[in-house]
Amino acid sequence: MVKLTKIYTRGGDAGQTSLVSGDRVSKSAPRVVAYGTVDEANAVIGMARLHTSGAVDAALSRIQNDLFDLGADLATPGDDFEETASLRIVESQVVWLERQIDSLNERLAPLTSFILPGGTPAAAAMHMARVVARRAERDMVALAAQEPVNPAAIRYINRLSDYLFVLARHLNQDGAGDVLWTPGGSR
């Protein structure tokens, strides 16, 4: 368990931060950007949870914990992605998300158009979380073009944005309250 006794250390005052390995890197390094955007997605999900309860809230709580695992994964450079290695995202976390998506998707009305972010406050909040998760995915893919990134981590963030999309539809009365795009509707 992590124990923090002092919040500020002054170690980052020169624009550097430490990775899990102890290496010091710029706070603008692609690895730091990637786990920073994951942290942002986690914060947006925390805000979205203000509009949820029950099983949905419990699932989002689990996801927030998984996102801390993902941040730790990204903050650990190297290419040892075995489940017994440092804290890494593992395939079972991806599979859990897939099962959640499948369960929610069974009840949804088929899509007849693209969906505009909106509807209920809960659905709108999930759409906001979804776009931040998509940005985290782009940042992770950019990092992976330069350094090794756990493939399960990239699958996890990709599934997370899918889950948040399906969850938004679920929170819009299982799709009945979706706000549909009308192509050229204001011409």
BELRABEL-V718333 format. One record per pair of residues at least 12 apart in sequence whose ideal C-beta (glycine too) atoms are under 10 Angstrom apart, sorted by sequence separation. I is the first residue (numbers start at 1). J is the second residue. D is the distance in Angstrom with one decimal. If there is no record, write none. Layout:
[[I | J | D] [I | J | D]]
This chain:
[[12 | 24 | 9.6] [14 | 26 | 9.6] [15 | 27 | 5.4] [17 | 29 | 8.4] [19 | 31 | 6.9] [48 | 60 | 6.9] [49 | 61 | 7.4] [73 | 85 | 9.5] [75 | 87 | 9.2] [76 | 88 | 7.4] [115 | 127 | 8.2] [11 | 24 | 8.5] [14 | 27 | 9.5] [15 | 28 | 7.6] [16 | 29 | 9.1] [19 | 32 | 8.1] [73 | 86 | 7.7] [117 | 130 | 8.1] [140 | 153 | 6.7] [141 | 154 | 6.7] [17 | 31 | 9.7] [46 | 60 | 8.4] [49 | 63 | 9.8] [72 | 86 | 7.5] [73 | 87 | 6.4] [74 | 88 | 9.8] [117 | 131 | 7.7] [140 | 154 | 5.6] [12 | 27 | 6.6] [17 | 32 | 6.0] [45 | 60 | 5.6] [46 | 61 | 9.5] [49 | 64 | 8.0] [72 | 87 | 4.3] [73 | 88 | 4.8] [74 | 89 | 9.1] [16 | 32 | 9.5] [19 | 35 | 9.3] [45 | 61 | 9.2] [71 | 87 | 9.4] [72 | 88 | 8.1] [73 | 89 | 5.1] [137 | 153 | 9.8] [140 | 156 | 9.5] [141 | 157 | 9.2] [70 | 87 | 9.4] [72 | 89 | 9.1] [73 | 90 | 9.5] [137 | 154 | 7.0] [140 | 157 | 6.0] [141 | 158 | 9.4] [17 | 35 | 10.0] [45 | 63 | 6.3] [46 | 64 | 6.5] [69 | 87 | 5.8] [70 | 88 | 9.1] [137 | 155 | 9.9] [139 | 157 | 9.2] [140 | 158 | 9.2] [17 | 36 | 9.7] [45 | 64 | 5.7] [68 | 87 | 8.9] [69 | 88 | 7.7] [70 | 89 | 5.4] [137 | 156 | 9.5] [138 | 157 | 9.6] [69 | 89 | 5.9] [137 | 157 | 4.6] [42 | 63 | 8.3] [43 | 64 | 9.2] [46 | 67 | 9.8] [69 | 90 | 8.6] [136 | 157 | 5.5] [137 | 158 | 5.7] [41 | 63 | 9.3] [42 | 64 | 5.5] [45 | 67 | 7.3] [67 | 89 | 9.7] [135 | 157 | 9.9] [136 | 158 | 10.0] [137 | 159 | 9.9] [41 | 64 | 9.4] [42 | 65 | 9.3] [66 | 89 | 7.3] [70 | 93 | 8.6] [133 | 156 | 9.9] [134 | 157 | 8.5] [137 | 160 | 8.3] [42 | 66 | 9.2] [43 | 67 | 9.5] [66 | 90 | 10.0] [69 | 93 | 7.3] [133 | 157 | 6.1] [134 | 158 | 8.8] [136 | 160 | 8.4] [137 | 161 | 6.5] [42 | 67 | 4.2] [133 | 158 | 8.7] [136 | 161 | 8.5] [41 | 67 | 6.4] [42 | 68 | 7.1] [133 | 159 | 9.5] [134 | 160 | 9.3] [135 | 161 | 9.4] [40 | 67 | 9.9] [66 | 93 | 5.5] [133 | 160 | 4.9] [134 | 161 | 4.9] [39 | 67 | 7.6] [42 | 70 | 8.7] [65 | 93 | 9.9] [66 | 94 | 9.7] [133 | 161 | 4.2] [134 | 162 | 9.9] [38 | 67 | 5.7] [39 | 68 | 8.6] [41 | 70 | 9.0] [42 | 71 | 7.7] [132 | 161 | 8.9] [133 | 162 | 9.2] [38 | 68 | 8.8] [41 | 71 | 9.8] [63 | 93 | 9.3] [66 | 96 | 8.4] [130 | 160 | 8.3] [131 | 161 | 8.1] [133 | 163 | 8.8] [134 | 164 | 9.1] [38 | 69 | 9.9] [39 | 70 | 9.4] [62 | 93 | 9.1] [66 | 97 | 8.4] [129 | 160 | 8.6] [130 | 161 | 5.1] [133 | 164 | 6.1] [134 | 165 | 9.5] [35 | 67 | 9.7] [38 | 70 | 5.3] [39 | 71 | 5.9] [129 | 161 | 8.6] [130 | 162 | 8.5] [132 | 164 | 9.1] [133 | 165 | 9.5] [38 | 71 | 5.1] [63 | 96 | 9.3] [130 | 163 | 8.6] [131 | 164 | 8.9] [37 | 71 | 9.8] [38 | 72 | 9.9] [62 | 96 | 7.8] [63 | 97 | 7.8] [129 | 163 | 9.7] [130 | 164 | 3.8] [131 | 165 | 9.9] [35 | 70 | 7.6] [36 | 71 | 8.6] [38 | 73 | 9.1] [39 | 74 | 9.8] [62 | 97 | 9.6] [129 | 164 | 5.1] [130 | 165 | 5.4] [34 | 70 | 9.4] [35 | 71 | 4.5] [38 | 74 | 6.5] [128 | 164 | 9.0] [129 | 165 | 9.8] [130 | 166 | 9.6] [34 | 71 | 9.0] [35 | 72 | 8.2] [37 | 74 | 9.5] [38 | 75 | 9.7] [59 | 96 | 9.1] [63 | 100 | 8.9] [126 | 163 | 9.0] [127 | 164 | 7.5] [130 | 167 | 8.6] [35 | 73 | 8.3] [36 | 74 | 9.2] [59 | 97 | 9.2] [62 | 100 | 9.2] [126 | 164 | 4.9] [127 | 165 | 7.6] [129 | 167 | 8.8] [130 | 168 | 6.8] [34 | 73 | 10.0] [35 | 74 | 4.0] [36 | 75 | 10.0] [125 | 164 | 9.5] [126 | 165 | 7.6] [129 | 168 | 8.6] [34 | 74 | 5.1] [35 | 75 | 5.3] [126 | 166 | 9.0] [127 | 167 | 9.6] [128 | 168 | 9.3] [33 | 74 | 9.7] [34 | 75 | 9.2] [35 | 76 | 9.7] [59 | 100 | 6.0] [123 | 164 | 10.0] [126 | 167 | 5.1] [127 | 168 | 5.1] [32 | 74 | 8.7] [125 | 167 | 9.9] [126 | 168 | 3.8] [127 | 169 | 9.8] [31 | 74 | 6.2] [32 | 75 | 8.1] [125 | 168 | 8.3] [126 | 169 | 8.8] [30 | 74 | 9.9] [31 | 75 | 7.2] [56 | 100 | 9.9] [59 | 103 | 9.9] [123 | 167 | 8.1] [124 | 168 | 7.7] [126 | 170 | 8.7] [127 | 171 | 9.8] [31 | 76 | 9.4] [55 | 100 | 9.7] [59 | 104 | 9.4] [122 | 167 | 8.6] [123 | 168 | 4.3] [126 | 171 | 6.3] [127 | 172 | 9.8] [31 | 77 | 6.7] [122 | 168 | 7.9] [123 | 169 | 7.3] [125 | 171 | 8.5] [126 | 172 | 9.2] [123 | 170 | 8.2] [124 | 171 | 8.9] [55 | 103 | 9.8] [56 | 104 | 9.2] [117 | 165 | 9.8] [120 | 168 | 8.7] [122 | 170 | 9.2] [123 | 171 | 4.2] [124 | 172 | 9.1] [119 | 168 | 7.3] [122 | 171 | 4.2] [123 | 172 | 4.4] [25 | 75 | 9.9] [115 | 165 | 8.0] [118 | 168 | 9.1] [119 | 169 | 8.5] [121 | 171 | 8.9] [122 | 172 | 8.4] [123 | 173 | 9.1] [117 | 168 | 7.6] [120 | 171 | 5.5] [20 | 72 | 6.8] [25 | 77 | 8.8] [119 | 171 | 7.3] [120 | 172 | 5.7] [127 | 179 | 9.7] [20 | 73 | 9.2] [115 | 168 | 7.8] [119 | 172 | 3.8] [120 | 173 | 7.9] [20 | 74 | 9.4] [21 | 75 | 8.7] [23 | 77 | 6.8] [115 | 169 | 7.1] [118 | 172 | 8.3] [119 | 173 | 8.2] [123 | 177 | 7.3] [19 | 74 | 9.2] [20 | 75 | 4.9] [21 | 76 | 6.7] [123 | 178 | 8.0] [124 | 179 | 9.2] [19 | 75 | 5.3] [20 | 76 | 4.2] [21 | 77 | 5.6] [119 | 175 | 9.6] [123 | 179 | 8.7] [18 | 75 | 8.8] [19 | 76 | 6.9] [20 | 77 | 7.7] [21 | 78 | 7.3] [94 | 151 | 9.8] [98 | 155 | 9.3] [105 | 162 | 9.3] [115 | 172 | 8.4] [119 | 176 | 9.6] [120 | 177 | 6.4] [17 | 75 | 9.0] [19 | 77 | 5.8] [20 | 78 | 9.2] [94 | 152 | 6.0] [97 | 155 | 8.9] [101 | 159 | 6.9] [105 | 163 | 9.8] [108 | 166 | 6.9] [111 | 169 | 8.4] [119 | 177 | 4.8] [19 | 78 | 9.8] [93 | 152 | 7.4] [94 | 153 | 9.2] [97 | 156 | 6.9] [100 | 159 | 8.9] [101 | 160 | 9.7] [104 | 163 | 7.9] [107 | 166 | 9.8] [118 | 177 | 9.1] [119 | 178 | 6.1] [90 | 150 | 9.0] [91 | 151 | 9.5] [92 | 152 | 9.3] [93 | 153 | 9.3] [94 | 154 | 9.7] [95 | 155 | 9.7] [96 | 156 | 9.6] [97 | 157 | 9.8] [100 | 160 | 9.9] [105 | 165 | 9.9] [109 | 169 | 8.3] [115 | 175 | 8.6] [118 | 178 | 8.5] [119 | 179 | 5.5] [89 | 150 | 5.9] [91 | 152 | 5.5] [94 | 155 | 4.8] [97 | 158 | 9.3] [98 | 159 | 6.0] [101 | 162 | 5.7] [104 | 165 | 9.9] [105 | 166 | 5.3] [108 | 169 | 5.2] [118 | 179 | 4.3] [74 | 136 | 9.3] [88 | 150 | 5.4] [89 | 151 | 9.3] [90 | 152 | 6.0] [93 | 155 | 9.1] [94 | 156 | 5.1] [97 | 159 | 4.1] [100 | 162 | 9.7] [101 | 163 | 5.2] [104 | 166 | 4.8] [107 | 169 | 9.2] [108 | 170 | 6.8] [116 | 178 | 8.2] [117 | 179 | 7.6] [89 | 152 | 4.7] [90 | 153 | 9.6] [93 | 156 | 5.7] [94 | 157 | 9.7] [96 | 159 | 9.1] [97 | 160 | 6.2] [100 | 163 | 5.7] [101 | 164 | 9.7] [103 | 166 | 9.2] [104 | 167 | 6.2] [107 | 170 | 7.0] [109 | 172 | 9.9] [112 | 175 | 9.7] [115 | 178 | 4.9] [116 | 179 | 4.3] [86 | 150 | 9.9] [88 | 152 | 7.1] [89 | 153 | 4.4] [91 | 155 | 7.9] [94 | 158 | 8.7] [95 | 159 | 9.0] [97 | 161 | 10.0] [98 | 162 | 8.6] [101 | 165 | 8.8] [102 | 166 | 9.0] [104 | 168 | 10.0] [105 | 169 | 8.3] [108 | 172 | 9.4] [109 | 173 | 9.2] [111 | 175 | 7.7] [114 | 178 | 9.8] [115 | 179 | 6.5] [116 | 180 | 6.9] [21 | 86 | 9.2] [71 | 136 | 9.8] [74 | 139 | 9.1] [85 | 150 | 9.1] [88 | 153 | 7.3] [89 | 154 | 8.9] [91 | 156 | 9.1] [94 | 159 | 5.7] [97 | 162 | 7.8] [98 | 163 | 8.5] [101 | 166 | 5.2] [104 | 169 | 7.7] [105 | 170 | 8.6] [109 | 174 | 6.6] [110 | 175 | 8.1] [113 | 178 | 8.6] [115 | 180 | 6.3] [116 | 181 | 5.4] [2 | 68 | 9.7] [20 | 86 | 6.6] [56 | 122 | 8.0] [60 | 126 | 9.0] [63 | 129 | 9.3] [67 | 133 | 9.0] [70 | 136 | 8.4] [74 | 140 | 7.0] [77 | 143 | 10.0] [89 | 155 | 8.1] [90 | 156 | 9.0] [93 | 159 | 8.9] [94 | 160 | 9.3] [97 | 163 | 5.2] [100 | 166 | 8.2] [101 | 167 | 8.6] [104 | 170 | 4.8] [108 | 174 | 5.4] [109 | 175 | 3.8] [112 | 178 | 9.3] [113 | 179 | 9.7] [114 | 180 | 7.4] [115 | 181 | 6.9] [116 | 182 | 9.1] [20 | 87 | 8.3] [73 | 140 | 9.8] [81 | 148 | 7.9] [89 | 156 | 4.8] [93 | 160 | 9.7] [96 | 163 | 9.7] [97 | 164 | 9.9] [100 | 167 | 8.1] [103 | 170 | 9.5] [104 | 171 | 9.6] [107 | 174 | 4.8] [108 | 175 | 4.5] [109 | 176 | 6.4] [111 | 178 | 8.1] [113 | 180 | 4.2] [114 | 181 | 4.3] [79 | 147 | 8.8] [80 | 148 | 9.0] [81 | 149 | 8.7] [82 | 150 | 9.9] [89 | 157 | 8.7] [106 | 174 | 9.7] [107 | 175 | 8.2] [108 | 176 | 9.3] [112 | 180 | 7.0] [113 | 181 | 5.2] [114 | 182 | 9.8] [51 | 120 | 7.6] [53 | 122 | 9.5] [60 | 129 | 8.7] [67 | 136 | 8.8] [74 | 143 | 7.4] [78 | 147 | 9.0] [79 | 148 | 3.9] [81 | 150 | 4.4] [83 | 152 | 8.9] [105 | 174 | 9.9] [109 | 178 | 7.9] [111 | 180 | 8.6] [113 | 182 | 7.4] [114 | 183 | 8.4] [2 | 72 | 10.0] [51 | 121 | 5.0] [52 | 122 | 5.8] [56 | 126 | 9.3] [63 | 133 | 9.7] [70 | 140 | 8.8] [77 | 147 | 6.6] [78 | 148 | 6.7] [79 | 149 | 9.0] [80 | 150 | 9.3] [81 | 151 | 7.0] [104 | 174 | 8.5] [105 | 175 | 9.7] [108 | 178 | 9.0] [113 | 183 | 7.9] [50 | 121 | 8.6] [51 | 122 | 3.7] [77 | 148 | 7.7] [79 | 150 | 8.7] [81 | 152 | 6.9] [50 | 122 | 8.8] [51 | 123 | 8.5] [77 | 149 | 9.5] [78 | 150 | 9.6] [81 | 153 | 8.2] [48 | 121 | 9.1] [49 | 122 | 9.3] [51 | 124 | 8.5] [52 | 125 | 8.4] [48 | 122 | 7.0] [51 | 125 | 5.4] [52 | 126 | 8.8] [76 | 150 | 8.8] [48 | 123 | 9.5] [50 | 125 | 7.6] [51 | 126 | 8.6] [74 | 149 | 7.2] [48 | 124 | 8.8] [49 | 125 | 8.4] [73 | 149 | 8.4] [74 | 150 | 8.1] [48 | 125 | 3.6] [73 | 150 | 5.4] [47 | 125 | 6.4] [48 | 126 | 5.7] [48 | 127 | 9.2] [73 | 152 | 8.4] [74 | 153 | 6.7] [45 | 125 | 8.6] [48 | 128 | 7.0] [49 | 129 | 9.6] [70 | 150 | 8.9] [73 | 153 | 5.1] [44 | 125 | 7.7] [45 | 126 | 8.5] [47 | 128 | 7.9] [48 | 129 | 5.1] [44 | 126 | 9.3] [47 | 129 | 8.1] [48 | 130 | 9.7] [70 | 152 | 9.6] [71 | 153 | 9.9] [45 | 128 | 9.4] [46 | 129 | 9.2] [70 | 153 | 5.8] [73 | 156 | 8.8] [74 | 157 | 9.7] [44 | 128 | 5.6] [45 | 129 | 4.9] [69 | 153 | 9.0] [70 | 154 | 9.9] [44 | 129 | 4.5] [45 | 130 | 9.8] [43 | 129 | 9.3] [44 | 130 | 9.1] [70 | 156 | 6.2] [41 | 128 | 9.7] [42 | 129 | 9.1] [44 | 131 | 8.8] [45 | 132 | 8.5] [69 | 156 | 8.8] [70 | 157 | 6.9] [41 | 129 | 6.3] [44 | 132 | 4.9] [45 | 133 | 8.5] [40 | 129 | 9.7] [41 | 130 | 9.0] [43 | 132 | 8.5] [44 | 133 | 8.3] [67 | 156 | 8.9] [41 | 131 | 9.2] [42 | 132 | 9.0] [66 | 156 | 7.1] [67 | 157 | 8.8] [70 | 160 | 8.8] [41 | 132 | 4.4] [42 | 133 | 9.5] [66 | 157 | 10.0] [40 | 132 | 5.5] [41 | 133 | 4.7] [39 | 132 | 9.9] [40 | 133 | 9.3] [41 | 134 | 9.0] [63 | 156 | 9.6] [67 | 160 | 8.0] [38 | 132 | 9.1] [41 | 135 | 7.8] [42 | 136 | 9.4] [66 | 160 | 8.2] [37 | 132 | 7.0] [38 | 133 | 8.3] [40 | 135 | 7.9] [41 | 136 | 5.1] [37 | 133 | 8.7] [40 | 136 | 7.4] [41 | 137 | 9.4] [37 | 134 | 9.7] [38 | 135 | 9.7] [39 | 136 | 8.8] [63 | 160 | 6.7] [37 | 135 | 5.5] [38 | 136 | 4.8] [37 | 136 | 4.1] [38 | 137 | 9.4] [40 | 139 | 9.9] [36 | 136 | 8.8] [37 | 137 | 8.8] [63 | 163 | 7.7] [34 | 135 | 9.9] [35 | 136 | 8.6] [37 | 138 | 8.3] [38 | 139 | 8.2] [63 | 164 | 8.8] [33 | 135 | 9.9] [34 | 136 | 6.9] [37 | 139 | 4.7] [38 | 140 | 7.9] [33 | 136 | 9.5] [34 | 137 | 9.3] [36 | 139 | 8.1] [37 | 140 | 8.1] [60 | 163 | 9.7] [34 | 138 | 9.2] [35 | 139 | 8.6] [59 | 163 | 8.3] [60 | 164 | 9.3] [63 | 167 | 9.8] [34 | 139 | 4.2] [35 | 140 | 8.8] [33 | 139 | 5.3] [34 | 140 | 4.8] [32 | 139 | 9.8] [33 | 140 | 9.4] [34 | 141 | 9.0] [60 | 167 | 8.3] [31 | 139 | 9.3] [34 | 142 | 7.5] [35 | 143 | 9.1] [59 | 167 | 8.0] [30 | 139 | 7.2] [31 | 140 | 9.5] [33 | 142 | 8.0] [34 | 143 | 4.7] [30 | 140 | 9.1] [33 | 143 | 7.6] [34 | 144 | 8.9] [32 | 143 | 9.5] [56 | 167 | 6.9] [30 | 142 | 5.8] [31 | 143 | 5.7] [30 | 143 | 4.4] [34 | 147 | 9.8] [29 | 143 | 8.9] [30 | 144 | 9.2] [56 | 170 | 7.7] [30 | 145 | 8.6] [31 | 146 | 8.7] [34 | 149 | 7.9] [38 | 153 | 9.1] [45 | 160 | 9.0] [52 | 167 | 8.9] [56 | 171 | 7.4] [30 | 146 | 5.9] [31 | 147 | 6.7] [41 | 157 | 8.1] [48 | 164 | 8.5] [29 | 146 | 9.6] [30 | 147 | 7.4] [29 | 147 | 9.5] [31 | 149 | 8.7] [38 | 156 | 9.9] [30 | 149 | 9.8] [34 | 153 | 9.2] [38 | 157 | 7.2] [41 | 160 | 7.6] [45 | 164 | 8.0] [48 | 167 | 9.1] [52 | 171 | 7.7] [37 | 157 | 9.4] [41 | 161 | 8.9] [44 | 164 | 9.5] [48 | 168 | 9.4] [51 | 171 | 7.8] [38 | 160 | 9.5] [34 | 157 | 9.3] [41 | 164 | 9.0] [48 | 171 | 9.5]]
